[in-house]
Structures are given as structure tokens and as C-alpha cells.
Amino acid sequence: MFSVGRRDGFVTLAKHGNILTLRIHMDARTEDAAIALELAGDMGLMHPNNQVLIDLTTYIGTVDWTIVRDLRRFAPWVDQGCTACAYLLHNTQLSWLVQIVTAFYPRVRHRIFRDEAAALSWLHEFAAKTQPGSNIGTGDAA
């Protein structure tokens, strides 16, 4: 696990098995997310069989659409239909963001959750259906 950013906004990235968790805290900057994703790629954490949990429960910043459009640079396999992305939201205020991201990446399965355990369960189920023999959820955090 590692973090990128400042005290008033940062991004934390962790990997457990094949679940990549991106927690975007407070007023995290777009470049913090880009740096975190680049570091994850450099560390070998980005794989086509990753399932993704994006935690926006403490996010209060603005959205820079450049990073949303540039996600293919970090994960070029997003158009292959083998990835699910669970969004953890405190309330429904950011659900519009998930709808727009879904339009950018229609082959990724997107779903909103308020409970992290339910989100992780859904990601496990998706991986079991699409990637038999996956080791999702096993192993230590990277």
C-alpha cells in the first residue's frame, strides 16, 4: 500500500490478490491519482484480471475529466470486458460521476455500493464468473 498527495487530499492504492483498491481522500488532485496509477504500473500491480474498488467516501474535490479519459493509458485492457469496478460512495451525490465513467468505459462492469464488504463480495463473484481459478482476494497487500 502507498499514498500520493498532500495532507488536505491524497490517493491511497493497495492490492490484495487481484483487487486493486484506490481510495481518493478529501481534495485529492488529479495528478495524485495519475502518479498513483503510474507507480502501480511500474510496480507490476496493474493486470488485466484486476478487479477495482474505488472508494470515494471521503472525496470532496472536483473532477478533472482528463484523468477519466486517460485511464486507458494505465489499463489498456479496459475495453476487453474482463474488469469490474465497484464504487464506494457515502451517499448518492457522486452517482452521476459513475454514470459518466460508465459511458466512457461501457465494457467494464460498474456498480455503486455504500458497504465495502458488499462491494468486495460482488467483485469476488464477478471474478469467479469471468476468470475461473482466479486468486482474487488472496495474498497480502502490495
Secondary structure, DSSP 4 states (H G I P E B T S, - for coil): -EEEEETTEEEEEEEETTEEEEEEEET--HHHHHHHHHHHHHTT---TT-EEEEE-TTB-S---HHHHHTHHHH-GGGGGS--EEEEE-SSGGGHHHHHHHHHH-TTSEEEEES-HHHHHHHHHHHHHHHSTT--TT-S-B-
